[in-house]
Amino acid sequence: METLKLEWKIRWYLWQAKKYSKKANKAGWGLDRNMYFQKYCYYQDKARIMEEKLG
């Protein structure tokens, strides 16, 4: 059951990362692009950490 929860969380974090990656690419040069890129990095790192925890 615990691994199922982790898999769902990983999938959700990757979905969020993909969403913010698209927003960063659409945004022009400026603070919005930087903010979206930071969120993309955050969710990508969280997913990577959880994948390592999953094994």
Residue, then its C-alpha position, 0 to 999 in steps of 0.5 A: m500500500e505504501t509503494l502505491k501511495l509513493e507511485w501516485k505521488i511521483r506521478w503527481y509531481l511529474w505531472q506538476a513538473k510537466k505543467y510548469s515546464k510548459k508554462a515556463n516555455k510559453a512565458g516571455w523573458g522575465l520574472d514569470r519564466n523564472m518563477y515557473f522554472q523554479k517550480y519545475c525544478y522543485y517538482q522534478d527534484k521531489a519526484r527524483i527523491m521519491e523515486e530513490k526512496l521507492g528503490 
